[in-house]
């Protein structure tokens, strides 16, 4: 369920080498852990020699490493991931809030944040139920599907949303995934008005997602707290207690961030 950005049809020619390096890095996903130079060139719509040049530059800086002629993410990425996860204090403040919400709802709780045009799971507290939904920190989601992703977009200004939806890959995970930018923009306005997002079957046909925004001291959305539950256990109109718990947890973490 990770998002792969950049394709031969959607690659935008840009002047910045850094932009192109980021395009290469964003090609990697759980489903595509290694790439060849020709595959990079095909995805980006550039000459094979250009694709190899990008990879060689990333290899020299440690962001990519070569094994048997194929390239995977390198140790520098892991180092930056550790810094991102531990440097801000967000995880330390969020963990007890998430644990209480998981205990109260008996559902898996996620903390997510937008990173460019994808959404990243920063932390997860799994449900203790025998049958549960599981996500690992580092899991990447597309911007257009699921309650957490929609919450992270809903409080952005219209120009930012338009730019993100124009450049991101809008994934169709299921028949409920919204890939029309205008339809999604209208949904984001409704989410902002209500203060939370509820999605059914947008990323996984069996999953109900409920998310609420976490704000920083400047009133900007810093992250999203969400629960992921089996949809069949919560028919339409019966998830009010879950939503109440998510809203309360998001407000609690927002307060902790403002004080900390």
Legacy VTK file of the C-alpha trace (Angstrom):
# vtk DataFile Version 3.0
C-alpha trace
ASCII
DATASET POLYDATA
POINTS 260 float
0.000 0.000 0.000
2.868 2.342 -0.603
2.846 5.196 -3.034
5.170 5.180 -6.031
5.678 8.624 -7.497
7.083 9.392 -10.875
6.313 7.601 -14.121
7.236 7.886 -17.746
3.946 9.680 -18.375
3.940 11.863 -15.302
7.564 12.896 -14.871
7.946 16.671 -14.905
11.154 18.039 -16.403
12.760 20.268 -13.785
16.034 22.125 -13.565
17.083 21.061 -10.083
19.296 18.007 -9.761
18.053 17.702 -6.179
14.472 17.441 -7.430
15.440 14.629 -9.759
17.330 12.816 -7.006
14.198 12.955 -4.850
12.167 11.518 -7.726
14.551 8.539 -7.779
14.302 7.978 -4.023
10.512 8.089 -4.127
10.467 5.225 -6.624
11.440 2.812 -3.838
8.590 1.145 -1.935
7.786 -2.060 -0.074
6.819 -3.609 -3.398
9.873 -2.185 -5.224
12.843 -2.495 -2.870
15.508 -2.499 -5.598
15.778 -0.875 -9.016
18.100 -1.101 -11.994
19.387 1.900 -13.867
17.157 1.107 -16.837
14.093 0.868 -14.577
14.856 4.279 -13.086
15.264 5.728 -16.569
11.953 4.208 -17.681
10.040 5.528 -14.663
11.449 9.033 -15.044
11.274 9.137 -18.816
14.979 9.913 -19.263
17.899 8.314 -21.085
19.412 5.226 -19.465
22.734 7.022 -19.014
20.924 9.804 -17.159
19.210 7.297 -14.870
22.563 5.732 -14.017
24.070 9.153 -13.363
21.353 9.918 -10.791
21.960 6.562 -9.110
25.724 7.034 -9.035
25.322 10.442 -7.402
22.973 9.024 -4.746
25.324 6.087 -4.176
28.268 8.405 -3.585
26.326 10.230 -0.846
25.094 7.035 0.823
21.417 7.457 0.003
21.518 4.451 -2.332
23.724 1.359 -2.399
24.442 -1.100 -5.206
24.191 -4.865 -4.770
24.713 -7.200 -7.751
23.871 -4.544 -10.301
20.684 -3.356 -8.608
20.184 -0.406 -6.312
18.440 -0.152 -2.957
18.107 2.445 -0.247
21.372 3.056 1.570
22.471 3.664 5.164
22.081 7.453 4.947
18.316 7.010 4.565
18.172 4.953 7.759
20.202 7.577 9.591
17.851 10.352 8.499
14.828 8.239 9.412
16.154 7.836 12.940
16.694 11.584 13.203
13.201 12.331 11.898
11.605 9.883 14.310
13.453 10.974 17.425
14.478 14.584 16.944
11.203 16.456 17.209
9.830 15.074 20.465
6.550 14.339 18.728
6.870 10.582 19.170
7.668 10.834 22.866
4.614 13.016 23.469
2.365 10.944 21.223
3.140 7.446 22.508
1.196 7.608 25.815
-1.746 9.285 24.070
-1.767 6.572 21.415
-1.477 3.791 23.989
-4.482 5.084 25.915
-6.524 5.375 22.736
-5.576 1.826 21.686
-6.572 0.513 25.106
-9.839 2.461 25.113
-10.924 1.483 21.601
-9.186 -1.912 21.283
-8.080 -0.827 17.809
-4.778 -0.175 16.100
-3.724 3.467 16.468
-1.472 5.275 13.984
0.478 8.515 14.063
1.086 9.842 10.554
2.618 12.897 8.944
2.751 14.255 5.409
6.191 14.259 3.794
5.972 16.037 0.454
3.376 14.255 -1.630
3.174 11.056 0.437
2.001 10.219 3.951
4.321 8.348 6.330
3.408 6.282 9.377
5.608 7.585 12.207
4.418 5.187 14.899
1.768 2.547 15.563
0.236 0.908 18.620
-1.437 -2.345 17.649
-4.739 -3.624 18.888
-4.679 -6.542 21.302
-7.557 -8.245 19.491
-6.859 -11.686 17.994
-7.728 -10.333 14.544
-6.209 -6.900 14.065
-4.879 -4.512 11.488
-1.135 -3.986 11.515
1.050 -1.231 10.077
4.733 -0.621 10.714
6.481 2.728 11.234
7.819 3.850 7.888
4.813 2.577 5.952
4.031 4.994 3.113
0.527 5.908 1.929
-0.733 7.915 -1.015
-2.194 11.372 -0.378
-5.628 10.622 -1.744
-6.855 7.600 0.207
-7.721 6.977 3.826
-8.798 9.144 6.728
-5.288 10.009 7.933
-4.103 11.187 4.512
-7.237 13.264 4.012
-6.913 14.920 7.425
-3.311 15.873 6.674
-4.463 17.628 3.495
-7.712 19.167 4.710
-6.142 22.072 6.625
-3.733 23.074 3.853
-4.598 26.147 1.782
-6.324 25.645 -1.563
-3.232 26.465 -3.622
-1.110 23.905 -1.766
-3.782 21.229 -2.119
-4.129 21.918 -5.838
-0.378 21.679 -6.375
-0.044 18.479 -4.362
-2.932 16.765 -6.129
-1.548 17.830 -9.509
1.896 16.339 -8.860
1.210 13.341 -6.605
0.292 9.874 -7.772
-3.350 9.349 -6.801
-3.576 5.647 -6.077
-6.681 3.534 -6.659
-6.282 0.946 -3.904
-9.962 -0.071 -4.040
-13.110 0.984 -5.870
-13.725 3.469 -3.037
-10.406 5.286 -3.483
-10.979 8.841 -4.706
-8.698 9.724 -7.623
-10.588 12.733 -9.003
-8.883 15.890 -7.636
-12.108 17.923 -7.676
-14.070 15.260 -5.803
-11.238 14.913 -3.299
-10.989 18.695 -2.804
-14.703 18.809 -1.991
-14.255 15.991 0.527
-11.370 17.844 2.159
-13.580 20.890 2.679
-16.196 18.732 4.418
-13.535 17.149 6.629
-12.230 20.549 7.665
-15.738 21.685 8.531
-16.396 18.577 10.645
-12.966 18.421 12.305
-12.306 14.735 11.571
-12.291 12.213 8.735
-14.007 8.840 8.421
-13.170 6.521 5.538
-14.418 3.065 4.647
-12.516 0.795 2.308
-10.395 3.496 0.649
-7.009 1.862 1.263
-8.161 -1.649 2.148
-11.679 -2.859 1.398
-12.014 -4.281 4.919
-10.747 -1.276 6.887
-12.548 1.582 8.586
-10.307 4.569 9.281
-11.031 7.528 11.557
-8.535 10.383 11.895
-8.242 13.802 13.508
-5.588 16.506 13.146
-2.851 17.332 15.632
-1.846 21.006 15.556
1.409 22.675 16.521
1.719 25.923 18.462
1.254 27.947 15.257
-2.051 26.330 14.361
-0.676 24.197 11.534
-1.381 20.496 11.246
1.676 18.677 12.576
0.378 15.103 12.329
-2.737 12.973 12.383
-3.907 10.431 14.937
-6.106 7.681 13.561
-7.594 4.304 14.342
-7.770 1.450 11.846
-10.574 -1.018 12.519
-12.266 -3.861 10.706
-15.197 -2.238 8.929
-17.501 -5.220 9.483
-17.247 -4.704 13.234
-18.518 -1.137 12.890
-21.444 -0.821 10.464
-22.286 2.617 9.079
-23.472 4.945 11.818
-22.015 2.883 14.671
-18.508 4.333 14.946
-19.359 7.398 17.052
-17.410 6.193 20.096
-14.330 5.545 17.976
-14.567 9.011 16.470
-15.024 10.598 19.885
-11.908 8.820 21.154
-9.824 9.895 18.162
-10.920 13.529 18.470
-10.113 13.527 22.183
-6.662 11.995 21.627
-5.829 14.523 18.918
-6.827 17.408 21.202
-4.742 15.928 24.027
-1.641 15.656 21.846
-2.203 19.158 20.447
-2.234 20.499 24.005
0.929 18.571 24.885
2.704 20.028 21.871
1.643 23.567 22.746
2.991 23.152 26.277
6.127 21.320 25.319
LINES 1 261
260 0 1 2 3 4 5 6 7 8 9 10 11 12 13 14 15 16 17 18 19 20 21 22 23 24 25 26 27 28 29 30 31 32 33 34 35 36 37 38 39 40 41 42 43 44 45 46 47 48 49 50 51 52 53 54 55 56 57 58 59 60 61 62 63 64 65 66 67 68 69 70 71 72 73 74 75 76 77 78 79 80 81 82 83 84 85 86 87 88 89 90 91 92 93 94 95 96 97 98 99 100 101 102 103 104 105 106 107 108 109 110 111 112 113 114 115 116 117 118 119 120 121 122 123 124 125 126 127 128 129 130 131 132 133 134 135 136 137 138 139 140 141 142 143 144 145 146 147 148 149 150 151 152 153 154 155 156 157 158 159 160 161 162 163 164 165 166 167 168 169 170 171 172 173 174 175 176 177 178 179 180 181 182 183 184 185 186 187 188 189 190 191 192 193 194 195 196 197 198 199 200 201 202 203 204 205 206 207 208 209 210 211 212 213 214 215 216 217 218 219 220 221 222 223 224 225 226 227 228 229 230 231 232 233 234 235 236 237 238 239 240 241 242 243 244 245 246 247 248 249 250 251 252 253 254 255 256 257 258 259
